Amino acid sequence: MKRRYDIKKVIKIVKEIKKNSPNTLIYSHFIIGYPGESWVDFFKTMICCLHFDLPIVISYSEHEGADSVALPNHKSRSTIILRDNISNFFLNFVVLYKFLRFKDEESN
């Protein structure tokens, strides 16, 4: 996807921000179902989402003229839908857990 950053560095920065400012909410967006994405890649993305307070997951879709259209190993629509459903189910629990934990800390 031509991302010019190291995700480990991004996570390190996010952790440092949260350490210095625990009430800061950090969100990011993630694309799932990108051509060539394996199931391992998908689950690594889900794990990465845990570092953000509001991870927004977007399903890949082809756009005319985009470089990704010419890439090999496009995912089937059913695979993208399955991954989207898995990510929504998983991340809803993550966001709920973080919200309840925040409310619990707030009441103490």
N, CA, C and O atoms as a MOPAC input file, in Angstrom:
PM7 MOZYME 1SCF
protein

 N      0.81700 1    -1.20000 1     0.00000 1
 C      0.00000 1     0.00000 1     0.00000 1
 C      0.85700 1     1.25900 1     0.00000 1
 O      0.34400 1     2.36600 1     0.16100 1
 N      2.11900 1     1.09100 1    -0.17500 1
 C      3.05200 1     2.22100 1    -0.25600 1
 C      3.06000 1     3.07300 1     1.00900 1
 O      3.25100 1     4.28700 1     0.94100 1
 N      2.85500 1     2.44600 1     2.14900 1
 C      2.94300 1     3.18500 1     3.40400 1
 C      4.41400 1     3.37700 1     3.72600 1
 O      5.20000 1     2.43300 1     3.65100 1
 N      4.77800 1     4.57400 1     4.07800 1
 C      6.17700 1     4.90800 1     4.29600 1
 C      6.48000 1     5.09600 1     5.78500 1
 O      7.13100 1     6.06200 1     6.18200 1
 N      6.00200 1     4.16800 1     6.58800 1
 C      6.26600 1     4.23100 1     8.01500 1
 C      6.41900 1     2.82100 1     8.56000 1
 O      6.01400 1     1.83900 1     7.93700 1
 N      7.00800 1     2.75500 1     9.72900 1
 C      7.20500 1     1.48700 1    10.41400 1
 C      6.14900 1     1.39400 1    11.51100 1
 O      6.13200 1     2.21500 1    12.42800 1
 N      5.27400 1     0.40300 1    11.42200 1
 C      4.16800 1     0.29800 1    12.37400 1
 C      4.66900 1     0.15900 1    13.80900 1
 O      4.00700 1     0.62100 1    14.73800 1
 N      5.82000 1    -0.46800 1    14.00100 1
 C      6.37200 1    -0.59600 1    15.35200 1
 C      6.70200 1     0.77600 1    15.92600 1
 O      6.49700 1     1.01800 1    17.11600 1
 N      7.20900 1     1.66900 1    15.09300 1
 C      7.49100 1     3.03800 1    15.54700 1
 C      6.20600 1     3.78900 1    15.86500 1
 O      6.14400 1     4.54600 1    16.83400 1
 N      5.18600 1     3.57700 1    15.04800 1
 C      3.89000 1     4.22600 1    15.28600 1
 C      3.32300 1     3.77700 1    16.62600 1
 O      2.87600 1     4.60300 1    17.42200 1
 N      3.34100 1     2.47100 1    16.87800 1
 C      2.81700 1     1.94100 1    18.14200 1
 C      3.62900 1     2.47300 1    19.32000 1
 O      3.06600 1     2.79800 1    20.36500 1
 N      4.92800 1     2.56200 1    19.16200 1
 C      5.78300 1     3.11200 1    20.22000 1
 C      5.38900 1     4.56700 1    20.52600 1
 O      5.32200 1     4.95800 1    21.69100 1
 N      5.13300 1     5.35000 1    19.50200 1
 C      4.71800 1     6.74900 1    19.68800 1
 C      3.35600 1     6.81500 1    20.37400 1
 O      3.15000 1     7.62700 1    21.27500 1
 N      2.43000 1     5.96200 1    19.94800 1
 C      1.09500 1     5.92800 1    20.55700 1
 C      1.20900 1     5.59400 1    22.04900 1
 O      0.56300 1     6.22700 1    22.88400 1
 N      2.03100 1     4.59900 1    22.37100 1
 C      2.21800 1     4.22300 1    23.78100 1
 C      2.80700 1     5.38300 1    24.58100 1
 O      2.40100 1     5.62100 1    25.71900 1
 N      3.74800 1     6.09500 1    24.00200 1
 C      4.37200 1     7.23000 1    24.68800 1
 C      3.34800 1     8.35000 1    24.92300 1
 O      3.31600 1     8.95200 1    25.99600 1
 N      2.52900 1     8.61800 1    23.93100 1
 C      1.47900 1     9.63100 1    24.08900 1
 C      0.53300 1     9.22800 1    25.20800 1
 O      0.20200 1    10.04300 1    26.07000 1
 N      0.09200 1     7.96000 1    25.19700 1
 C     -0.85400 1     7.48300 1    26.21600 1
 C     -0.22600 1     7.50900 1    27.61200 1
 O     -0.91100 1     7.76700 1    28.60100 1
 N      1.07900 1     7.24100 1    27.68400 1
 C      1.78200 1     7.27400 1    28.97000 1
 C      1.80300 1     8.69700 1    29.52800 1
 O      1.58000 1     8.90500 1    30.72100 1
 N      2.06800 1     9.66000 1    28.67300 1
 C      2.16500 1    11.05000 1    29.09900 1
 C      0.81800 1    11.75400 1    29.20400 1
 O      0.68000 1    12.74200 1    29.92500 1
 N     -0.15900 1    11.24700 1    28.48900 1
 C     -1.48600 1    11.85700 1    28.49200 1
 C     -2.53900 1    10.75800 1    28.37500 1
 O     -3.09900 1    10.54100 1    27.30100 1
 N     -2.80800 1    10.06500 1    29.48500 1
 C     -3.69300 1     8.88700 1    29.43200 1
 C     -5.12300 1     9.17500 1    28.95500 1
 O     -5.81000 1     8.26600 1    28.49000 1
 N     -5.56700 1    10.40700 1    29.06400 1
 C     -6.93400 1    10.72800 1    28.64000 1
 C     -7.02700 1    11.13800 1    27.17600 1
 O     -8.11200 1    11.43500 1    26.67600 1
 N     -5.90400 1    11.15500 1    26.50200 1
 C     -5.91400 1    11.45900 1    25.07100 1
 C     -6.45000 1    10.25800 1    24.30400 1
 O     -5.98800 1     9.13200 1    24.49100 1
 N     -7.41700 1    10.50700 1    23.45000 1
 C     -7.98200 1     9.44500 1    22.62500 1
 C     -7.30000 1     9.47200 1    21.25800 1
 O     -7.17000 1    10.52500 1    20.63400 1
 N     -6.87800 1     8.31900 1    20.81600 1
 C     -6.17300 1     8.21800 1    19.54700 1
 C     -6.94200 1     7.26100 1    18.64100 1
 O     -7.27600 1     6.14000 1    19.02200 1
 N     -7.20800 1     7.73900 1    17.44000 1
 C     -7.87900 1     6.86700 1    16.48400 1
 C     -7.03800 1     6.74300 1    15.22800 1
 O     -6.15500 1     7.55900 1    14.96300 1
 N     -7.33100 1     5.71200 1    14.46800 1
 C     -6.68500 1     5.51500 1    13.18300 1
 C     -7.62000 1     4.66900 1    12.32800 1
 O     -8.54700 1     4.03700 1    12.83500 1
 N     -7.36700 1     4.66900 1    11.05000 1
 C     -8.15800 1     3.82100 1    10.16800 1
 C     -7.26600 1     2.74900 1     9.56600 1
 O     -6.06500 1     2.94200 1     9.37700 1
 N     -7.88200 1     1.62300 1     9.27400 1
 C     -7.18400 1     0.45300 1     8.75900 1
 C     -7.97600 1    -0.10300 1     7.58000 1
 O     -9.20300 1    -0.18300 1     7.62600 1
 N     -7.27000 1    -0.48100 1     6.53900 1
 C     -7.92700 1    -1.08900 1     5.38100 1
 C     -7.72900 1    -2.59900 1     5.46500 1
 O     -6.61000 1    -3.08400 1     5.63800 1
 N     -8.82300 1    -3.32500 1     5.34200 1
 C     -8.73200 1    -4.78900 1     5.31800 1
 C     -9.16000 1    -5.29200 1     3.94300 1
 O     -9.95300 1    -4.65400 1     3.25200 1
 N     -8.62300 1    -6.44300 1     3.56300 1
 C     -8.97300 1    -7.05200 1     2.28300 1
 C     -8.17800 1    -6.49700 1     1.11800 1
 O     -8.54500 1    -6.69600 1    -0.04000 1
 N     -7.08200 1    -5.79500 1     1.42000 1
 C     -6.23300 1    -5.24300 1     0.36600 1
 C     -5.62000 1    -6.38800 1    -0.43500 1
 O     -5.32200 1    -7.43800 1     0.13300 1
 N     -5.42600 1    -6.20900 1    -1.73700 1
 C     -4.83000 1    -7.28600 1    -2.53500 1
 C     -3.53400 1    -7.80800 1    -1.91800 1
 O     -2.64100 1    -7.04100 1    -1.55900 1
 N     -3.45800 1    -9.12500 1    -1.80700 1
 C     -2.26900 1    -9.75900 1    -1.24000 1
 C     -2.33100 1    -9.95800 1     0.26700 1
 O     -1.45900 1   -10.61900 1     0.83100 1
 N     -3.33900 1    -9.40400 1     0.93300 1
 C     -3.44800 1    -9.55300 1     2.38700 1
 C     -3.75700 1   -11.01500 1     2.73400 1
 O     -4.72700 1   -11.59000 1     2.23900 1
 N     -2.92900 1   -11.59500 1     3.58100 1
 C     -3.16400 1   -12.96600 1     4.04000 1
 C     -3.99900 1   -12.92500 1     5.32000 1
 O     -4.25000 1   -11.85800 1     5.87800 1
 N     -4.42000 1   -14.10000 1     5.77000 1
 C     -5.12600 1   -14.15300 1     7.05000 1
 C     -4.21200 1   -13.72100 1     8.18100 1
 O     -4.67100 1   -13.09200 1     9.13400 1
 N     -2.94300 1   -14.04100 1     8.09900 1
 C     -1.97700 1   -13.60500 1     9.11900 1
 C     -1.89100 1   -12.08300 1     9.11800 1
 O     -1.89800 1   -11.46100 1    10.18000 1
 N     -1.80900 1   -11.48100 1     7.93900 1
 C     -1.78500 1   -10.01300 1     7.84300 1
 C     -3.04200 1    -9.41300 1     8.47900 1
 O     -2.97200 1    -8.43400 1     9.22200 1
 N     -4.17500 1   -10.01400 1     8.17400 1
 C     -5.44400 1    -9.52700 1     8.72500 1
 C     -5.42300 1    -9.56600 1    10.25300 1
 O     -5.79500 1    -8.58600 1    10.89900 1
 N     -4.99800 1   -10.67700 1    10.83200 1
 C     -4.97800 1   -10.78300 1    12.29200 1
 C     -3.92600 1    -9.86700 1    12.91000 1
 O     -4.12300 1    -9.37600 1    14.02100 1
 N     -2.82300 1    -9.62800 1    12.22000 1
 C     -1.84100 1    -8.64800 1    12.69600 1
 C     -2.47200 1    -7.25400 1    12.73200 1
 O     -2.20700 1    -6.46900 1    13.64300 1
 N     -3.30000 1    -6.95500 1    11.74300 1
 C     -4.00500 1    -5.67200 1    11.72800 1
 C     -4.93500 1    -5.56900 1    12.92700 1
 O     -5.00800 1    -4.51900 1    13.56600 1
 N     -5.64500 1    -6.64300 1    13.23900 1
 C     -6.54700 1    -6.62500 1    14.38800 1
 C     -5.76800 1    -6.38600 1    15.67900 1
 O     -6.21600 1    -5.63200 1    16.54200 1
 N     -4.61600 1    -7.01700 1    15.81500 1
 C     -3.78000 1    -6.81800 1    17.00200 1
 C     -3.29600 1    -5.37500 1    17.06300 1
 O     -3.27400 1    -4.76600 1    18.13300 1
 N     -2.91200 1    -4.83600 1    15.92900 1
 C     -2.46300 1    -3.44500 1    15.87600 1
 C     -3.58700 1    -2.49700 1    16.31100 1
 O     -3.33500 1    -1.49100 1    16.97400 1
 N     -4.80200 1    -2.82000 1    15.94100 1
 C     -5.95600 1    -1.98500 1    16.30300 1
 C     -6.10100 1    -1.82900 1    17.81600 1
 O     -6.64300 1    -0.83100 1    18.29000 1
 N     -5.62000 1    -2.80900 1    18.56900 1
 C     -5.74000 1    -2.76300 1    20.03000 1
 C     -5.01400 1    -1.56900 1    20.64000 1
 O     -5.32200 1    -1.17800 1    21.76500 1
 N     -4.07200 1    -0.99200 1    19.93400 1
 C     -3.28500 1     0.12000 1    20.45500 1
 C     -3.99800 1     1.46200 1    20.29400 1
 O     -3.52000 1     2.48100 1    20.79200 1
 N     -5.13100 1     1.46800 1    19.60600 1
 C     -5.86300 1     2.69800 1    19.34300 1
 C     -7.19400 1     2.68400 1    20.08000 1
 O     -7.81400 1     1.63400 1    20.25100 1
 N     -7.62300 1     3.86300 1    20.51200 1
 C     -8.87900 1     3.95400 1    21.25100 1
 C    -10.08300 1     3.77800 1    20.34600 1
 O    -11.10200 1     3.22000 1    20.75400 1
 N     -9.96700 1     4.24500 1    19.14300 1
 C    -11.05700 1     4.10300 1    18.18300 1
 C    -10.48500 1     3.68200 1    16.83500 1
 O    -10.21000 1     4.52600 1    15.98200 1
 N    -10.30700 1     2.38900 1    16.64500 1
 C     -9.82500 1     1.91500 1    15.35100 1
 C    -10.98500 1     1.85300 1    14.35500 1
 O    -12.02700 1     1.26000 1    14.63300 1
 N    -10.79200 1     2.45600 1    13.22700 1
 C    -11.81800 1     2.46800 1    12.18500 1
 C    -11.34800 1     1.54200 1    11.06600 1
 O    -10.30400 1     1.76700 1    10.45400 1
 N    -12.12900 1     0.50800 1    10.81300 1
 C    -11.76700 1    -0.48500 1     9.80600 1
 C    -12.59900 1    -0.24200 1     8.55100 1
 O    -13.82300 1    -0.12400 1     8.60400 1
 N    -11.90000 1    -0.17300 1     7.42600 1
 C    -12.54500 1     0.07600 1     6.13900 1
 C    -12.21300 1    -1.10200 1     5.22200 1
 O    -11.06100 1    -1.52600 1     5.13500 1
 N    -13.22800 1    -1.62000 1     4.54500 1
 C    -13.01500 1    -2.71700 1     3.60100 1
 C    -12.47900 1    -2.16200 1     2.28900 1
 O    -12.96700 1    -1.15400 1     1.77800 1
 N    -11.46500 1    -2.83800 1     1.75300 1
 C    -10.88900 1    -2.44400 1     0.47800 1
 C    -11.93400 1    -2.53300 1    -0.62500 1
 O    -12.72900 1    -3.47100 1    -0.67500 1
 N    -11.91700 1    -1.55400 1    -1.49500 1
 C    -12.72300 1    -1.62000 1    -2.71100 1
 C    -11.91000 1    -1.00100 1    -3.84300 1
 O    -11.11900 1    -0.08100 1    -3.63200 1
 N    -12.12100 1    -1.51800 1    -5.03200 1
 C    -11.36100 1    -1.03600 1    -6.18400 1
 C    -11.85700 1     0.34100 1    -6.60800 1
 O    -13.05500 1     0.62500 1    -6.61100 1
 N    -10.90000 1     1.17900 1    -6.96400 1
 C    -11.21600 1     2.49900 1    -7.51000 1
 C    -10.45100 1     2.65100 1    -8.81300 1
 O     -9.23100 1     2.48900 1    -8.85200 1
 N    -11.16300 1     2.95700 1    -9.85900 1
 C    -10.55500 1     3.08300 1   -11.17700 1
 C     -9.38000 1     4.05200 1   -11.13400 1
 O     -9.48900 1     5.16500 1   -10.61900 1
 N     -8.26400 1     3.60800 1   -11.68300 1
 C     -7.07400 1     4.44600 1   -11.73600 1
 C     -6.13300 1     4.26400 1   -10.56200 1
 O     -4.99000 1     4.72000 1   -10.61000 1
 N     -6.59200 1     3.60600 1    -9.51000 1
 C     -5.72700 1     3.37500 1    -8.34700 1
 C     -4.69100 1     2.30100 1    -8.68900 1
 O     -4.98200 1     1.35700 1    -9.42300 1
 N     -3.49200 1     2.45400 1    -8.15400 1
 C     -2.42300 1     1.47200 1    -8.40800 1
 C     -2.82100 1     0.07300 1    -7.96100 1
 O     -2.40000 1    -0.91300 1    -8.56500 1
 N     -3.62600 1    -0.02400 1    -6.91100 1
 C     -3.97500 1    -1.32900 1    -6.33600 1
 C     -4.80800 1    -2.19500 1    -7.27800 1
 O     -4.84500 1    -3.41500 1    -7.12200 1
 N     -5.46900 1    -1.58700 1    -8.24400 1
 C     -6.29000 1    -2.35300 1    -9.18100 1
 C     -5.43000 1    -3.33800 1    -9.97200 1
 O     -5.88800 1    -4.42600 1   -10.32000 1
 N     -4.19000 1    -2.95600 1   -10.25300 1
 C     -3.30100 1    -3.80100 1   -11.05600 1
 C     -2.56900 1    -4.85500 1   -10.22600 1
 O     -1.87400 1    -5.70000 1   -10.79000 1
 N     -2.70900 1    -4.82300 1    -8.91500 1
 C     -2.00500 1    -5.78000 1    -8.06000 1
 C     -2.61100 1    -7.17900 1    -8.17900 1
 O     -3.80000 1    -7.32400 1    -8.46400 1
 N     -1.78700 1    -8.20800 1    -7.95900 1
 C     -2.31200 1    -9.58400 1    -7.97300 1
 C     -2.97100 1    -9.92200 1    -6.63700 1
 O     -2.88300 1    -9.16200 1    -5.67200 1
 N     -3.62200 1   -11.06000 1    -6.60600 1
 C     -4.19800 1   -11.64200 1    -5.38700 1
 C     -5.28500 1   -10.78100 1    -4.74500 1
 O     -5.27400 1   -10.54800 1    -3.53600 1
 N     -6.21800 1   -10.31400 1    -5.56900 1
 C     -7.36500 1    -9.60000 1    -5.00600 1
 C     -8.21400 1   -10.58900 1    -4.21300 1
 O     -8.35400 1   -11.75400 1    -4.58500 1
 N     -8.76500 1   -10.10700 1    -3.13300 1
 C     -9.62100 1   -10.94200 1    -2.28700 1
 C    -11.02600 1   -10.98000 1    -2.88300 1
 O    -11.48500 1   -10.01400 1    -3.49200 1
 N    -11.69400 1   -12.10600 1    -2.69700 1
 C    -13.08000 1   -12.21100 1    -3.15300 1
 C    -13.95300 1   -11.32500 1    -2.27200 1
 O    -13.59100 1   -11.00100 1    -1.14200 1
 N    -15.08000 1   -10.94900 1    -2.79600 1
 C    -16.01000 1   -10.10900 1    -2.02900 1
 C    -16.42600 1   -10.82700 1    -0.74500 1
 O    -16.54400 1   -10.19500 1     0.30500 1
 N    -16.64700 1   -12.13700 1    -0.81800 1
 C    -17.06500 1   -12.88900 1     0.37400 1
 C    -15.96000 1   -12.89100 1     1.43600 1
 O    -16.26100 1   -12.82200 1     2.62800 1
 N    -14.69700 1   -12.96700 1     1.03000 1
 C    -13.58700 1   -12.91300 1     1.99000 1
 C    -13.53600 1   -11.54800 1     2.65900 1
 O    -13.34700 1   -11.45000 1     3.87100 1
 N    -13.70400 1   -10.49600 1     1.86900 1
 C    -13.68400 1    -9.14400 1     2.43300 1
 C    -14.83900 1    -8.95600 1     3.40900 1
 O    -14.65900 1    -8.37600 1     4.47900 1
 N    -16.01800 1    -9.44200 1     3.04800 1
 C    -17.18000 1    -9.32900 1     3.94000 1
 C    -16.94300 1   -10.11500 1     5.23400 1
 O    -17.26700 1    -9.63600 1     6.32000 1
 N    -16.37900 1   -11.32100 1     5.11600 1
 C    -16.08400 1   -12.12200 1     6.30300 1
 C    -15.09800 1   -11.39100 1     7.21500 1
 O    -15.31200 1   -11.30800 1     8.42500 1
 N    -14.02400 1   -10.86600 1     6.63900 1
 C    -13.03700 1   -10.14700 1     7.44300 1
 C    -13.64200 1    -8.89200 1     8.06000 1
 O    -13.31600 1    -8.53500 1     9.19200 1
 N    -14.50800 1    -8.23400 1     7.33000 1
 C    -15.18500 1    -7.04100 1     7.86200 1
 C    -16.05900 1    -7.42100 1     9.05900 1
 O    -16.05600 1    -6.72700 1    10.07500 1
 N    -16.79900 1    -8.51200 1     8.94000 1
 C    -17.64700 1    -8.96000 1    10.05100 1
 C    -16.81600 1    -9.37000 1    11.26600 1
 O    -17.16300 1    -9.03900 1    12.40000 1
 N    -15.72900 1   -10.08300 1    11.03000 1
 C    -14.84500 1   -10.48500 1    12.13500 1
 C    -14.27600 1    -9.24900 1    12.82000 1
 O    -14.26800 1    -9.16800 1    14.04800 1
 N    -13.80000 1    -8.28600 1    12.03100 1
 C    -13.20500 1    -7.08700 1    12.62600 1
 C    -14.24500 1    -6.27500 1    13.39300 1
 O    -13.94700 1    -5.76400 1    14.47300 1
 N    -15.44900 1    -6.14800 1    12.86100 1
 C    -16.49700 1    -5.41200 1    13.58400 1
 C    -16.84500 1    -6.08700 1    14.90400 1
 O    -16.96700 1    -5.41900 1    15.93000 1
 N    -17.00100 1    -7.38500 1    14.88200 1
 C    -17.31600 1    -8.13500 1    16.09600 1
 C    -16.20300 1    -7.95500 1    17.13100 1
 O    -16.46900 1    -7.61300 1    18.28300 1
 N    -14.96700 1    -8.18400 1    16.71500 1
 C    -13.80800 1    -8.07800 1    17.60300 1
 C    -13.65200 1    -6.66500 1    18.15200 1
 O    -13.50600 1    -6.47900 1    19.36000 1
 N    -13.68200 1    -5.68000 1    17.27800 1
 C    -13.40400 1    -4.30700 1    17.70600 1
 C    -14.53600 1    -3.69900 1    18.52700 1
 O    -14.29300 1    -2.81200 1    19.34600 1
 N    -15.76200 1    -4.15800 1    18.32300 1
 C    -16.84800 1    -3.68800 1    19.18800 1
 C    -16.58800 1    -4.09300 1    20.63800 1
 O    -16.82500 1    -3.31100 1    21.55800 1
 N    -16.10600 1    -5.30000 1    20.83600 1
 C    -15.76600 1    -5.73900 1    22.18800 1
 C    -14.58200 1    -4.96000 1    22.74200 1
 O    -14.57200 1    -4.61200 1    23.92300 1
 N    -13.59800 1    -4.68600 1    21.91800 1
 C    -12.42200 1    -3.92800 1    22.36200 1
 C    -12.82600 1    -2.52400 1    22.80000 1
 O    -12.43600 1    -2.07000 1    23.87500 1
 N    -13.60400 1    -1.84200 1    21.97100 1
 C    -14.03500 1    -0.48200 1    22.30400 1
 C    -14.92100 1    -0.49900 1    23.55400 1
 O    -14.78100 1     0.37400 1    24.41100 1
 N    -15.81800 1    -1.46300 1    23.67200 1
 C    -16.66600 1    -1.57600 1    24.86000 1
 C    -15.82200 1    -1.80400 1    26.10500 1
 O    -16.04900 1    -1.16400 1    27.13200 1
 N    -14.85700 1    -2.70500 1    26.02600 1
 C    -13.96700 1    -2.97100 1    27.16100 1
 C    -13.23300 1    -1.70200 1    27.57900 1
 O    -13.16700 1    -1.38800 1    28.76700 1
 N    -12.68600 1    -0.97600 1    26.62200 1
 C    -11.95200 1     0.24900 1    26.94400 1
 C    -12.87200 1     1.29000 1    27.55300 1
 O    -12.48400 1     1.99700 1    28.48300 1
 N    -14.08200 1     1.38800 1    27.03800 1
 C    -15.04300 1     2.34000 1    27.58000 1
 C    -15.40200 1     1.98200 1    29.02400 1
 O    -15.41300 1     2.85200 1    29.89500 1
 N    -15.69100 1     0.71600 1    29.27700 1
 C    -16.05400 1     0.29700 1    30.63400 1
 C    -14.88100 1     0.46600 1    31.59700 1
 O    -15.07300 1     0.86200 1    32.74700 1
 N    -13.68400 1     0.17300 1    31.13700 1
 C    -12.49800 1     0.36100 1    31.97000 1
 C    -12.30000 1     1.83800 1    32.30000 1
 O    -11.96600 1     2.19000 1    33.43100 1
 N    -12.50800 1     2.69200 1    31.31300 1
 C    -12.39000 1     4.14700 1    31.52800 1
 C    -13.43800 1     4.62800 1    32.52600 1
 O    -13.12800 1     5.42100 1    33.41500 1
 N    -14.66700 1     4.15800 1    32.38500 1
 C    -15.74900 1     4.55300 1    33.30400 1
 C    -15.44600 1     4.07400 1    34.71800 1
 O    -15.71200 1     4.78200 1    35.69000 1
 N    -14.88500 1     2.86100 1    34.82900 1
 C    -14.52400 1     2.31800 1    36.13600 1
 C    -13.42900 1     3.15400 1    36.79300 1
 O    -13.50400 1     3.45200 1    37.98500 1
 N    -12.41900 1     3.52900 1    36.02500 1
 C    -11.33300 1     4.36500 1    36.55500 1
 C    -11.84800 1     5.74700 1    36.93700 1
 O    -11.39600 1     6.34100 1    37.91500 1
 N    -12.78400 1     6.24300 1    36.16800 1
 C    -13.36200 1     7.56500 1    36.42100 1
 C    -14.14500 1     7.58900 1    37.72200 1
 O    -14.15400 1     8.60000 1    38.42500 1
 N    -14.80500 1     6.47700 1    38.04900 1
 C    -15.61800 1     6.42300 1    39.26600 1
 C    -14.79200 1     6.20400 1    40.52000 1
 O    -15.28900 1     6.41700 1    41.62600 1
 N    -13.54300 1     5.78300 1    40.37500 1
 C    -12.67600 1     5.54900 1    41.55000 1
 C    -11.98000 1     6.78700 1    42.00100 1
 O    -11.22200 1     6.75100 1    42.97000 1

